C-alpha cells in the first residue's frame, strides 16, 4: 500500500506544465532565490517587486493576476499561505486577509531539480577510481562502528552513501553517452578517429582499476558475517532515529521505513560488488559494457580508415586519365579534358615530392616539364620486397645500454641516500639540486603509495616504505626547473 501511495500523481509538479507555466515558474524561481537568502516568507507586494526586478518581461503584470497565480500555487501545494494577524485595526483589514507566502519543502526540491536540468549540458561525468578508494577506506571502519557514537555512525553512513551514489551516477552518465543518438553519430564521424586512442586508453585504464578495486571491496564485504551486518544496520538505524525530526502524519511508521530504506541501500551496495543468488554483480556488467564500447570504437575507427583508404586509392583513376590524355588528338582537346577533370566543377589538390620547374602560381600544369613519379600500394597486406643483407649482432650495443642504465640507477640511489636521515626522506628539507632521474623515482614512489589505502610501497631496490603527507607545499629544486608539490615524508622500513 505504501508503494502505491508513492506512485500517485504529484500535484507539486503541476506548475511545470500548466498553461501559464512560464509565469508560474518565474514566481517559483523568485521564491527559491529568496529561500536561498533565508527569506522564508514573502508578502504579495514583495513577490511583485522581486518578479519585476528579476524578470522584466512581467513589468506590466497586475496585482490581481498575481493574487490569482499565488492562490493557484497554494492549491497545488507549492506555496503555503499564512494569514498575518499583525497591524490589523479594522474588520475590513481583517477581511482583506493579508497573507505571507512560503515555499513547501517539495517545491524547494523541484526547483533544485529544474536548476540542475538547465545546466545539465555543462556537467561532465568521468570514470574516476577515487570513489573506489574512498569506499575501501570507509568499509575498513565497519569493525569499529560499535565503539563509535551514534552521530559519528550517521556521518559515516551518509558519507558512504554519497560516494556510492555519486560513483553510480557518474559511471552511468558517462557510459550512457556512448549509446545515445549523438554518441552514435560522433563514433561514426571522421573527426573521432583522431581521439580514438585517447578514449581507448582511458577506458582500458578504468577497466584495470575497476578489476583491482572491486575484487578488494568484494573481499571486504564477504568478511562481514550475518551477525556483524545485523548489528551494523541496527546501529545505523539508531543513528538516523537519533536525529530530531518534526512530527509528520505521513510517517506513522517512521522507524520501520528508515530500517527498510537502510537495508535496501546496503543490499544495493552488496549487489554492486557481489554475485547474489546467481545474479552477476553490477560491476561485472559495467566491465562488459566498457569492453563493448572499446570494441565499437575500434570497429568504427577501422571502418572509417578503410573508407578513407578507399578514397585515397586512386591508382585506377590515374591510369584511366593518362589513357584519356594519351588519346587526345590535339592540345585543345587535352585542355578541355583537363578543365573537365580538374576544373572548378571538381577541384582536387595533388602533392608530389618533386621540385617544380617554375614557382609561378599562374602557370598551367601543361607548361610544366614532365617527370616520372612512382606510386606505392596503400594495401594493408602489401609488404615491399626487402633486400637481403648481412646479419649484424647488437649484443655489444645492448650490453652497453644495460650498463648505462644500471649506472644511472646506482647514481640515483646514491643521490637519494644523501637526503635520507634516520630512515626518512623529507621532501621539504632537500636543499640541493635534484637530478631528473631522482625526481622521477621519488614521484613514482609517491604515486605507488597513494593508490594503496595503507599508503605503502616498495622501491626498485626492494625496500618497503610508508608515505605520510604534511601540511602545506614545498619547492623541489631540479636540474630543469622548480617543482611545487605537497610536503611528503617517505619513511623506510629496516630490513
N, C-alpha and C positions, 0 to 999 in steps of 0.2 A: 504494500500500500504506500510506503514511503517513497519508493521509486516512482510510482505512478504520479504522486503529487509533484515530484521534481520535474516531471516531463510535461506538465501542463503549460498553458500559454503564459508568457511573461509579459505582463502589462507594462512594465517599466521601459520596455524597448519600443513601445508603440510610437513614440515621438520621432524615431529614426526614419520611419517610412510613411508618416502621415502626409496628408495633402499639403500642409504647410510645414513640411519637415525642416526646410532651411531656416525659417524663423524660429521654430521650436528649438532647433539645435543651437542657434545663436544665443537664445535665452539661457539654455542649459550651460553653454560654454561660459557665459558671464557668471553664473552661479559657481561653476567649477573653479574659475580663476579666483573668485572671491574666497572660496573654501580653501584654496591653497595658501591664501594670505590670512587664514584664520578669521575671516569674516563669515561666521557660521550662519548668519541670517540677514536678510535684506528687506527693506520696505519696497513697495512697488515704485516709489519715486527714485530710490537708489538703483533699481533694476533699469528703469528708463534712462537714467543718466549714464550708467555704465554701458548700456546697449548702444547708445548713440556715440559714445567715445570709442568703443572697440569695433563697432560695425556701422560705419557712416551711411550705408545704404538704407538703414532704418531710421534716419533722422526725421522722417515725416510720419513715423508710427504714432498713432493716437493712444492716449491713456486708456480709453475704453477697450480698444483692441488688445492692449497689453493685459488688462484685467481678465479678459476672456481667455487669453493664452495661458495665463498663470492658473486660472481655475481649471483649465483642461489638463495641465501638467499635474495639478494636485489630484485630479480624478485618476490619472494614470499612475499615481503613486511615485512620481518623480520628485515632487516637492511636498513639503509638509507646511501647512499654514496654521499659524498660532495667532489668535487674536490678542493684540496688545492692549491691556486694560488701562495703561498709564495715560495721563493727560486727557482723560475723558471727563468733561464737565457737564455735558448736557445729554439728554436722552437721544437727541438727533445724532450727536457724535458717536454715541454707543451703537446706534443702529447702522451707522456708516461702516462699522466693522473694519477698523484699521488692522491689517494683518502683517505679520513678519513671516517671510518665506525662507525655508532652508532645504538643502538637498537631502534626500534619503541616502543611506549607505549604498543601496543597489545602484542608484543613479551615479554616484561617485565612481563606482567600478566601471559602469558603462562608458562614462566619459573618458576614463583612463584607457579603455579599450579602443575608443574611436581615435584618440590621440596617437596610440601605437599603430593603428591601421594607416593613419595619414603619413607616418614616417617609416612604414614597413620597408619600402624600397631602398632606404638608406642603411638599413641594418644588414650586416654581413655575418653569416654563420661560418663556423670553422670546425675542423676536426682536431681539436686540441686534446693532448693527453693529460693536461693539468687536472681535468676532472677525475681521472683515474687515480692520480697521485693523491688528491685530497680525499677521495673515498677510501683509499687504503689507509691513510692516516686516521680517519675517523672511525673506521671499523676496528682498528687496532686498540681503540679505547673501550670496546664493549665490555671487556673483563673488569673495568674499573668503574662502571656506571653505578653499581650497587653501593659504592663508597662515596659517591658524589651527591650533592644537594639536588633537590628537585629542579631548582632554577637552572643549574648547570646542565642537568639531563635534558631539559626542554630546549636550551640553546643548542646542545649537541644534536638533538633530533631535527631542529629547524635547519641547522647548517647542513646536515646530511641530506635532507630532502631538497634543499635549494640546489645543492651541487648535482644531485641525481636528476632533478627536473631540468636544470639547465643543460646538462650533458645530453639528455634525450632530445630536447628541443633543438639544440644546435646540430646534432647529427642528423636528425630527420629533416630539418630545414635545408641543410647543405646538400644531402644526397637527393632530396626531392627535386632540387633544381635540375638535375640531370635527366629526370623523367618528365619534366614539364614540356609544354609545346615550344616555348622559347629555347629551352635547353636542347631539345632535339634539333632545332634549327641551327643553333650555334655549333653543335657537334659535327654537323654536316657541312659547315662552311669552310672555305679555303683558309680564311684567317686563323681558324682554330688550330691548324696544323703547326703553326709557329709556337703555340703554347702547349702543344700536346705533351712534350716531355716534362714540363713543369707539373702538369696535372697528374701524370702517371707517377712521377717521383713522389709527389705529395700524398697520393693515395696509398702507394706502397709503404711509405714510412708510417702512415696511420695504421696499416694492417699489422706491421711489426709491433707497434706499440699496443695495439688492441689485443693481439695474441698474448703478449708478455704480461700485461696488467690484468686482463680478465682471468687468466689462469691463477694468478696470485689472489685476486679478490674472491674467486670461486673457492679456493682452498680455505680462506678465512671464514667464509660463510658456512662451509661444511663442518668446520671445527666448533661451531656454536651448536651445542646439543639442545634437545627439546626443552628441558627444564630451564636452562640458561636463557633460551629465547623467550619462554613464557614469562620469566621474572623480568627480563629486559622490557618486554612490551607492556607489562603491567606498570612498571616504574615510569615508562614514557607516558602512559595514560594518566597516571597520578600527577605527573608534571604538567600536563595540559589542563587537568581539572583544578590544579592549584592556582591557575591564572584567574583573577576575578573577572566575572562577566555580568553584564546586565541581564536581568530576567527577561526571557522571551518565550511567549506562548507557543512559538513554532518548534521549540526544542524541549519537549516534555521529557524525552528520554536522552538527555544530553550526554550522560556518561556512556551509555551503550553506543550511541552514534560515534562518539570520539574513539571508543575502543575498536569498533568495526573499521573506522577510517584508518587508524594506525596499523591495524593488522593487514588491511588491503594494501597499504603503501609498502609495508615490509615484504609482503608476498610479491609485489611488483619488482622490488629490488632483487629478491632472490631469483625470480623468473628471468631477469635480465642477464644474470650471470650463470645460472644453474639449469641443468636439464631436470624438469619436474614432470612426473607421470608420463615419461616418454616423449614429452614435447620439447623440441630444441629450444635452447636459450635465445633470447633476443640478440645477444652479442654475436652468436653464430650466424644469425640471419643478416645482421649488419655486415659481417665478414663476407657472406655470399653476395650481397648487393654490391659491395665495394669491388669485389673481383669481377662481377658482371659489368660494372661501369668501366673498369680498366679494359676489359675485352672489347667493349663497344667503342671506346676511344681509339684503341689500336686498329680495330677493323675499319672504322670510318676514316681514320687518317690514311691507312693503306689504300682504301678505295679512292680517296681524293688524289693521292700521289699517283696512282695508276692512271686516273683520268688526265692529270697534268702531263704525265709522260706520253699519253696517247696524243695529246695536243701538240707536244713538242717533237714527236717523232714524225718529221715531215720529209723523210728521205724520198718516199714515193712521189710526193708532190714536186720536189726539186727535179727529179728525173723527168717527170712528165712535162714540167715547164721548160726544161732545157730542150727537150724534143720539139716542143711547140715553137720556141725561138729558132731552132735549127731549121724548121720547115718554112719559116717566113721567107718570102721571095724578095722582099725589099726592106730597106731600113725603115721606110714609112710604116710597113706592116708591123715591124718589130716595135716601133714607138707606140702604135695603137695597142698591141698586146701588152706592152709594159704598163700603159695607162690603165688597162682593164685589170691587170693582176695586182699592181702596186699603187694605183692612183688613189684619189680622195675617197672613192667608194669603199675601198678595203685597205686601209693603211696598215702596214706591218713594218716593224723595226728589225733589222738584221745587223748583227755584230759579229765581226770576224777578227782574229788576231793577226791582221796584216796591215802594213802601212799603206796609206793612200798615196796616189801619185800627185794629188793636189789637196790643199786644205780649204778650198773654196766650198762654201755651203750651197752655192748656186749651181755647181756643176752637176751634170746628169750622170747616172751610172753608165750610160752608153759611152761617155767620154773617158771613163777610167780604163787603165791598162788591165788586160785580163791576167788572172793568176789562178793557180790550182790550190784548192782548199780540200783537205782530206776530212771526210765525215766519219765519225766513230759511232758505234752502236749504242743505243740507250737501253738495250735489253738488260734486265736484271741477271739473266742467266749467262750473258756473254762474258767471257774472260779473255783478255788479249793474250796472245802467244808469248810465253816467257822464254827468252833465250837461256840456254844452259851456261852456267859459269862455275868456276871452281868453288868448292866449299871453304869457307873461312871460319876458323874456330874463334869464338868470342869468350872462351873461358877466362883468359887473362883479363879481358876488359871487365867481365862480371866480377872477378875476384877483386879487382881494383876498386870498383864501385862499392862492393860489400865492405871492403876495408875502410873506405872513406866514410861510409855510413856509421860503422862501428866507432870510428874515431870521433865523429861528431857526437854520437850518443854518450861516449865516455867523457868528452869535454863538457857536454851539457850536464852530466851527473856531477862532475867535479865543481862546476859553477854553482849548481843547486846546493851542494854541501856547504859552500861558503855562507849561505844565508840561513842554514838550519842551525838553530841553537836550542839546546835542551829538548831535542826531538820535535821542534816546532818550526814551521816556515810561516812567518808573519809577513804578509804582503806589504803592509804599511810601514814596515821597518827596513825595507830594502832601499838602500841609498844609492847603490851603484847603477851603472847602465847594464840592463839585462839584454842578452842576445835574443834574436828572434826565435832560435831553437828552444831556449829555456822558456820563453813566453808561451810558445805553442804547447810545450809539455805541461806547464802549470795550468793553462786554460783547459787542457784535456783532463787533468786530474779533477779540476773543479766541476767540469761538465759530467764526468763519470760519477762523481759523488752526488751531484744534485738530482740525478734520475733515480736514486735509491732513497727510500724512506729513512733508512738508517744513516744516510749521509756518509757512507764508507766506500772505499775503493782500493785498488791495488795498482802500484806503479809498474812501469815497464821492467823495473829491476826486482820485482817480486815482493816488495814491502807494502804492507797494508797501512792505510791511513784513514783518519777521521776528519771531516770538514766541518768547520764552525764559521758562522758569519757574525761579524761585529757591526756596530752602528757606524753609519757614515760611509764615505767613499775615500779611496786613496788613489794616488797617481803612480803608475809603474813606468819608470823611465826606460825606454827601449832604444835599440840602435836606430830604428826607423821612425821614432816619434814617441809621444807620451800617450799612455792608455789609462783612462779614468775608469775605475771599476770598484765594486764593493770591497770592503775590508774583509778578507777571508783569512782564516788561520788553518793551516794544514798540520795536523798532529800525527806523527808517525808512531806506529807500534813497534816495540822492541821484539825482535825475532832472533 
